[in-house]
Amino acid sequence: MKFKVSSTLLCERLQTASKFVPAKAALPIYGYFLFVVEGSKLTITASDADTTLVTSLDIENLGGDGRVALQSRILSEGLKDFREQSLIFDIDDHNFNVLLTSESGKYNFMGQNAADYMEFAGLNADDTCAFSLSSSKLVDAIAKTAYAVANDEIRPIMNGICFHFNEAEGLNVVATDGHRLSKVTLDEHPGINSGFVFPQKPANLLKGVLAKEVGDVQISFDKKFIVCQMSAYTMYTRQIEGNYPNYGAVIPTSTPVSAIVNRETMLSALRRVQVCSDQGSNLIKVTISNSQIRISGQDIDFAVSGEEVIPCSYEGQEMMIGFKSTLLVDILNNIDCVDVEIHLTDQSRPGVFIPVQQKEGMNVLMLAMPMMLA
């Protein structure tokens, strides 16, 4: 097997694929890239057994087709400093010795037999659903929900991002750990009445790949797997099986208290007062009254307290509620707008945070569970 390939293109694909190679592989073969040459096409696969990335690029075939596993560290680290030039791979089909020739040097290393490299078998055609989504919308949806994913050994279904189609709303992308919830609703109606739960790590890996993509992503899924087809890459991952909690049940339907506040002003105040809150509970008090929000915290053990008053748009009865400061900081950090609407019901119901300025075709809602006030 012998072929010629562009160093820049190959290095770009390998740098992306290397993120899918596990640091400690369950099987040694998953510490390697799978190279498959068929005619003028080179297909590169990286996998950890549960999540797989596949990409293809054009080459000049100089000596037949074949398959070989090449060590990911040698390739991804060794090729990243090459300037644009043609590289020639000459691979012995019997002992898998690799001779890599560049314009100014030669490199020799060993590959491995690719027979043990498991490739994705495909979706179950009888259970497969498919839809397309713009890469920018998908990146936004993942970015705004991933922070709220749980790390729960008892309820693994919570350890992912739920993609759920609702006929009335569209596509709901939701994550919750029981203390906070983030819901992104996309105006997408492909006629699907099911959904899937995307594990957190593959979702974040996909977000990284999508940063280099334009156009739409074709997403297909059955009861066990998810396939994301992009222009230059295809990702396969095992979904989290089970029934996702009824997230709609915790979102208040009516909120008598509604205030609008500058996001950056409130975030800065929270960060300052947070330092003075109890280090064990991180409890802060939020009091909304006419045209202002008072944020206060104290640590009795160390005789420390702090309070800030910031302006807001609200006219009505005074309302006091307790929150874990880290939850509010996370929520405001993951909202990208100027102003935020805060919706409250009472001291025992969740607080709802909604960006005033929403992107077209997208509605974001974030929720924080309250804490008991002494």
MARTIKOL-825054 format. One record per residue (C-alpha): x, y, z; residue in three letters. Coordinates in steps of 0.5 Angstrom, whole numbers. Last residue first. Layout:
SITE     c1     c2     c3  res
SITE      X      Y      Z  Ala
...
end
This chain:
SITE     c1     c2     c3  res
SITE    -67     61    115  Ala
SITE    -68     61    108  Leu
SITE    -69     55    104  Met
SITE    -65     54     97  Met
SITE    -69     55     91  Pro
SITE    -68     51     84  Met
SITE    -65     54     78  Ala
SITE    -68     55     71  Leu
SITE    -65     57     64  Met
SITE    -70     58     58  Leu
SITE    -67     59     51  Val
SITE    -72     60     45  Asn
SITE    -69     59     38  Met
SITE    -71     61     31  Gly
SITE    -68     68     31  Glu
SITE    -64     69     37  Lys
SITE    -67     71     43  Gln
SITE    -66     78     46  Gln
SITE    -69     78     53  Val
SITE    -65     72     55  Pro
SITE    -70     68     60  Ile
SITE    -68     66     67  Phe
SITE    -73     62     71  Val
SITE    -73     61     79  Gly
SITE    -75     55     82  Pro
SITE    -81     55     87  Arg
SITE    -81     54     94  Ser
SITE    -79     62     96  Gln
SITE    -85     64     91  Asp
SITE    -87     65     84  Thr
SITE    -81     68     81  Leu
SITE    -79     70     73  His
SITE    -72     74     72  Ile
SITE    -72     77     65  Glu
SITE    -65     78     63  Val
SITE    -61     84     59  Asp
SITE    -55     84     54  Val
SITE    -55     77     51  Cys
SITE    -51     71     51  Asp
SITE    -53     67     57  Ile
SITE    -48     61     59  Asn
SITE    -45     66     64  Asn
SITE    -51     68     67  Leu
SITE    -53     61     69  Ile
SITE    -47     59     71  Asp
SITE    -47     65     76  Val
SITE    -54     63     78  Leu
SITE    -52     56     80  Leu
SITE    -46     58     84  Thr
SITE    -49     63     88  Ser
SITE    -54     57     91  Lys
SITE    -61     61     91  Phe
SITE    -65     64     96  Gly
SITE    -71     68     95  Ile
SITE    -74     75     97  Met
SITE    -80     78     94  Met
SITE    -83     85     95  Glu
SITE    -89     87     91  Gln
SITE    -90     90     85  Gly
SITE    -86     94     80  Glu
SITE    -80     91     76  Tyr
SITE    -74     94     71  Ser
SITE    -68     93     75  Cys
SITE    -62     97     78  Pro
SITE    -57     94     83  Ile
SITE    -56     93     90  Val
SITE    -50     90     93  Glu
SITE    -49     86    100  Glu
SITE    -43     83    103  Gly
SITE    -42     79    110  Ser
SITE    -37     76    114  Val
SITE    -36     74    121  Ala
SITE    -32     68    120  Phe
SITE    -37     63    122  Asp
SITE    -43     67    120  Ile
SITE    -42     67    113  Asp
SITE    -46     72    109  Gln
SITE    -49     74    103  Gly
SITE    -54     79    100  Ser
SITE    -56     81     93  Ile
SITE    -61     87     93  Arg
SITE    -65     88     86  Ile
SITE    -68     94     85  Gln
SITE    -74     98     81  Ser
SITE    -79     97     86  Asn
SITE    -77     90     90  Ser
SITE    -73     84     88  Ile
SITE    -69     81     94  Thr
SITE    -64     75     92  Val
SITE    -61     72     98  Lys
SITE    -55     68     97  Ile
SITE    -53     61    100  Leu
SITE    -46     58     98  Asn
SITE    -48     52    102  Ser
SITE    -41     50    105  Gly
SITE    -37     57    104  Gln
SITE    -43     61    107  Asp
SITE    -43     67    103  Ser
SITE    -38     73    103  Cys
SITE    -34     71     96  Val
SITE    -41     70     93  Gln
SITE    -42     78     94  Val
SITE    -37     80     89  Arg
SITE    -39     74     84  Arg
SITE    -46     76     84  Leu
SITE    -45     83     83  Ala
SITE    -41     82     77  Ser
SITE    -46     77     74  Leu
SITE    -52     82     76  Met
SITE    -49     88     72  Thr
SITE    -47     83     66  Glu
SITE    -54     81     65  Arg
SITE    -57     88     66  Asn
SITE    -64     86     69  Val
SITE    -71     85     67  Ile
SITE    -76     83     73  Ala
SITE    -82     78     73  Ser
SITE    -86     76     80  Val
SITE    -93     73     79  Pro
SITE    -90     67     75  Thr
SITE    -95     62     72  Ser
SITE    -93     56     68  Thr
SITE    -87     54     73  Pro
SITE    -82     49     70  Ile
SITE    -81     43     74  Val
SITE    -86     39     70  Ala
SITE    -83     40     63  Gly
SITE    -77     36     65  Tyr
SITE    -81     30     65  Asn
SITE    -74     26     67  Pro
SITE    -71     22     61  Tyr
SITE    -73     15     60  Asn
SITE    -67     10     59  Gly
SITE    -61      9     54  Glu
SITE    -56     14     54  Ile
SITE    -53     14     46  Gln
SITE    -48     10     43  Arg
SITE    -44     15     39  Thr
SITE    -42     15     31  Tyr
SITE    -39     22     28  Met
SITE    -38     23     21  Thr
SITE    -33     28     18  Tyr
SITE    -32     33     12  Ala
SITE    -39     36     11  Ser
SITE    -42     33     17  Met
SITE    -46     27     18  Gln
SITE    -48     26     26  Cys
SITE    -50     19     27  Val
SITE    -53     17     34  Ile
SITE    -54     10     37  Phe
SITE    -58      5     41  Lys
SITE    -66      6     40  Lys
SITE    -64      9     33  Asp
SITE    -61     15     31  Phe
SITE    -60     20     25  Ser
SITE    -57     27     25  Ile
SITE    -55     30     18  Gln
SITE    -51     37     20  Val
SITE    -53     43     16  Asp
SITE    -48     48     13  Gly
SITE    -41     50     16  Val
SITE    -36     46     20  Glu
SITE    -30     48     24  Lys
SITE    -33     49     30  Ala
SITE    -38     43     29  Leu
SITE    -32     39     31  Val
SITE    -31     42     37  Gly
SITE    -38     42     39  Lys
SITE    -38     34     37  Leu
SITE    -33     33     42  Leu
SITE    -37     37     47  Asn
SITE    -43     32     45  Ala
SITE    -39     26     46  Pro
SITE    -37     28     53  Lys
SITE    -44     29     55  Gln
SITE    -48     23     53  Pro
SITE    -53     25     48  Phe
SITE    -60     23     50  Val
SITE    -65     21     44  Phe
SITE    -72     23     41  Gly
SITE    -78     21     39  Ser
SITE    -84     24     36  Asn
SITE    -81     26     29  Ile
SITE    -85     30     24  Gly
SITE    -79     34     22  Pro
SITE    -81     41     26  His
SITE    -75     45     28  Glu
SITE    -76     52     31  Asp
SITE    -71     50     36  Leu
SITE    -72     50     44  Thr
SITE    -66     51     48  Val
SITE    -67     48     56  Lys
SITE    -63     49     61  Ser
SITE    -64     46     68  Leu
SITE    -61     47     75  Arg
SITE    -61     43     82  His
SITE    -64     36     79  Gly
SITE    -58     36     74  Asp
SITE    -61     38     68  Thr
SITE    -60     38     61  Ala
SITE    -65     40     55  Val
SITE    -65     41     48  Val
SITE    -73     41     46  Asn
SITE    -74     41     38  Leu
SITE    -81     44     36  Gly
SITE    -86     47     41  Glu
SITE    -92     44     39  Ala
SITE    -90     38     36  Glu
SITE    -85     36     41  Asn
SITE    -78     33     39  Phe
SITE    -74     31     45  His
SITE    -66     32     45  Phe
SITE    -64     30     52  Cys
SITE    -57     32     54  Ile
SITE    -53     27     58  Gly
SITE    -51     25     65  Asn
SITE    -58     25     67  Met
SITE    -60     18     64  Ile
SITE    -54     15     68  Pro
SITE    -59     16     75  Arg
SITE    -55     12     80  Ile
SITE    -48     14     78  Glu
SITE    -50     22     77  Asp
SITE    -45     27     74  Asn
SITE    -51     31     72  Ala
SITE    -51     36     65  Val
SITE    -53     43     67  Ala
SITE    -46     46     63  Tyr
SITE    -48     42     57  Ala
SITE    -54     46     56  Thr
SITE    -52     53     53  Lys
SITE    -46     50     49  Ala
SITE    -50     44     46  Ile
SITE    -56     48     43  Ala
SITE    -51     54     41  Asp
SITE    -47     49     37  Val
SITE    -53     45     34  Leu
SITE    -56     52     32  Lys
SITE    -49     54     28  Ser
SITE    -49     47     25  Ser
SITE    -55     48     22  Ser
SITE    -60     42     23  Leu
SITE    -62     36     19  Ser
SITE    -67     30     21  Phe
SITE    -67     23     21  Ala
SITE    -71     17     25  Cys
SITE    -68     10     25  Thr
SITE    -72      4     28  Asp
SITE    -73     -1     22  Asp
SITE    -66      1     19  Ala
SITE    -62     -1     25  Asn
SITE    -56      4     25  Leu
SITE    -50      2     22  Gly
SITE    -44     -3     24  Ala
SITE    -39      2     27  Phe
SITE    -32     -1     26  Glu
SITE    -28     -5     31  Met
SITE    -21     -5     30  Tyr
SITE    -18    -12     31  Asp
SITE    -16    -13     24  Ala
SITE    -12     -7     23  Ala
SITE     -6    -10     24  Asn
SITE     -1     -5     27  Gln
SITE      4      0     24  Gly
SITE     11      1     26  Met
SITE     16      7     25  Phe
SITE     20     10     19  Asn
SITE     21     17     18  Tyr
SITE     25     20     12  Lys
SITE     27     27     10  Gly
SITE     27     34      6  Ser
SITE     21     33      2  Glu
SITE     17     28      6  Ser
SITE     18     21      6  Thr
SITE     14     16     11  Leu
SITE     16      9     11  Leu
SITE     11      5     15  Val
SITE     13     -3     17  Asn
SITE      6     -6     17  Phe
SITE      9    -13     17  Asn
SITE      6    -16     11  His
SITE      2    -10      8  Asp
SITE      9     -6      8  Asp
SITE      7      1      8  Ile
SITE     10      7      4  Asp
SITE      7     13      6  Phe
SITE      9     19      1  Ile
SITE      8     26      4  Leu
SITE      6     32     -1  Ser
SITE      8     39      2  Gln
SITE      5     45      6  Glu
SITE     10     46     12  Arg
SITE     10     40     17  Phe
SITE     10     42     24  Asp
SITE      4     38     26  Lys
SITE      6     32     23  Leu
SITE     10     29     28  Gly
SITE      5     30     34  Glu
SITE     -2     28     31  Ser
SITE      2     22     27  Leu
SITE      6     19     33  Ile
SITE      1     20     38  Arg
SITE     -4     17     34  Ser
SITE     -1     10     32  Gln
SITE     -2      7     26  Leu
SITE     -7      2     24  Ala
SITE     -7     -1     17  Val
SITE    -12     -2     12  Arg
SITE    -11     -3      4  Gly
SITE    -11     -1     -3  Asp
SITE     -6     -1     -9  Gly
SITE      1      2    -10  Gly
SITE      1     10    -12  Leu
SITE     -6     12    -10  Asn
SITE     -6     20    -10  Glu
SITE    -10     22     -4  Ile
SITE    -17     25     -3  Asp
SITE    -20     26      4  Leu
SITE    -24     22      8  Ser
SITE    -26     23     16  Thr
SITE    -29     18     21  Val
SITE    -30     20     28  Leu
SITE    -32     14     33  Thr
SITE    -35     14     40  Thr
SITE    -37      8     44  Asp
SITE    -31      4     42  Ala
SITE    -26      9     44  Asp
SITE    -25     11     36  Ser
SITE    -21     15     31  Ala
SITE    -22     13     24  Thr
SITE    -19     16     17  Ile
SITE    -21     14     10  Thr
SITE    -16     15      5  Leu
SITE    -20     16     -2  Lys
SITE    -16     15     -9  Ser
SITE    -17      8    -10  Gly
SITE    -19      5     -3  Glu
SITE    -14      6      3  Val
SITE    -16      5     10  Val
SITE    -12      8     16  Phe
SITE    -15      6     23  Leu
SITE    -12     11     28  Phe
SITE     -9      8     34  Tyr
SITE    -10      8     41  Gly
SITE    -16      4     40  Tyr
SITE    -12     -2     38  Ile
SITE     -9     -2     46  Pro
SITE    -16     -4     48  Leu
SITE    -20      0     54  Ala
SITE    -16      6     52  Ala
SITE    -12     10     57  Lys
SITE    -12     17     54  Ala
SITE    -18     16     49  Pro
SITE    -17     17     42  Val
SITE    -23     22     40  Phe
SITE    -19     28     41  Lys
SITE    -14     26     36  Ser
SITE    -19     26     30  Ala
SITE    -19     34     30  Thr
SITE    -11     34     30  Gln
SITE    -11     28     25  Leu
SITE    -16     32     20  Arg
SITE    -12     38     20  Glu
SITE     -5     34     19  Cys
SITE     -8     31     13  Leu
SITE    -10     37     10  Leu
SITE     -4     41     11  Thr
SITE      1     35      9  Ser
SITE     -2     33      3  Ser
SITE     -3     26      1  Val
SITE      1     21     -3  Lys
SITE      0     14     -3  Phe
SITE      3      7     -2  Lys
SITE      0      0      0  Met
end
